[in-house]
């Protein structure tokens, strides 16, 4: 059941009862099928498409025919964006997809900010695996006879996680590189997002002298590796100019329905994510991403939802030992989402 939403902006929320009877059959952590394509289309929604005056986007999915079909994860953060005329009032309407009827309810209401945007954050646990529902926004628009304009509709199928629990253990010395903002710098470690790199006697610094010179928000590039304890050692840290995207480079530890585990964290893909295979020099798709593959992922820097903008597959690496399979544990949760 949808329970509680964390929000940014002027938003009020309305309680939502349990809904939806059709479960997503056969979907487990790491299952790469697309249950959103298997679920029947909900009825009871307006057949509009997104427009500048009224737009609703779920987990950065923007491409496809309306109603869009997307995934949310029970164990993942999820995000809904509403856009339209700055200062306009809006409602987000939820249509629960039951077998015989649709449950129409107002999920959230508020006022778009001065950029014409509002962001609604859903924390892990706010939706339940197996739910299927439709989201659609009504945004005030004086040019419409009704006084509001409907956004395009998005049908959501909820899986356990868009990512997956870790399937591969990286060998000691496997590369673990990153570029992004400092979250914290301690005496013996530096944290980028929620990835902690340990300082060793051979760690080299560039463009600064000691960790005390680093402040939260400073942009750094780290050449690192997996250590024997399953964490990360920094071989070299350099302070750099700020960039718009975080960069992570390592081997894929697992692949889920709409996300992957890398550097012990989960990141999520969407309809706007692009994929380029360095080995073939060709554009490809999410189906080509495999556990153990050396990849580079680019992530929105300041977003609270780790949306991947691009994945480069089969990036060049030095020879190293092969990763080992992790013991299967169906009760194990996926790694935490990357947080920048």
Steps between C-alpha positions, in 0.01 A plus 500: 500500500614854436570641845686829532671733256792733568463812289688805384295808422152602610322166496225352710430129503183299531492156663471209260341166575633165383415431139581273208441129495709379206848405620799499270546129445849351502687819584790462744807705588725512200230381258558702183161442344279806467191445716372846412450367147321192630243686710174590325444870441295663776175664399339818628772745397502793257680419174705821483874525439752708691513865394698803625189620686447163675760226533552207737823295501571191715862401575624712207314288242401739223488301176235273352131494414249609763413353733867445578577172678773524763631327810526606862683298764371431851857504635611799290444875513257618233424848372211673318541836327210728408561792262290779357447875527696650794274554800223277366300275734505127429367163613665163448232239452546131570296230331543161664469215250270234642356211306150643482528869583740790532551686827531868418656714771693822534855410600657845532418864439705816506638802318774493237807706591630801308663269247168321441604182677423287804677186617335225704739253663394152604722328754575126493194318633246761386378265227457122516621239252212368292302824484396634160361852473475802274624851581377813319523870585239774457668842477310829509479657152267797442499438125312172547117498532528283811762728656765228507702288259572128546854368467587176328427191708768264633419142599721377783579138580674458836778239526702407807796702374599659172856397590606159635690350790871464430577188296876546451777562751781702348855370556749704698660751264201524264471858378261738678522852357272796558467873438260719692441722806646431843239407760745469789875489556622339821842412634540177307225506238313712249135451409354570158124473520465194721810321367784505753860481377768416757832687505806273497874573543537509121204729422613802299335845508487745209405870522475485881731397785290327768141383546448804723520708181186335362155637580157350429406583144857515371529307174751215496608214276602172664699214351425214736462128539306241697683395816505164676219602738252573221547876527705743293854637521596827334823484302484861383267792576504822302297816554335609176255754360128433546318306229127446441512120532647251746714231337540147637720234340515139613361157422126438520419300813140421402225605259133550592185581300587871473827551682836354590740469792840663468756592768268351760211735414187490285440734206193508275443524125202643314370568151746789453813299595737437209743208456824492301718191456869600495594156364283524186476878464121470475201625693312222676240456777452389860470134402871504408610581858625187677637420849879519504514744207736797533283812469492874551176654623413869503251615765311822574721690746255665738194282453358307796418216263811341337388512137760375252528718189750279316667160532821422314549124467826306475725793589876425478655356818819341622497118531368382837359193671147394419223589751352219707127422527335610823305237695136533396275637772145581395448698821796729436414858410665681209781744585391848606434758226793720411460841663691804379 
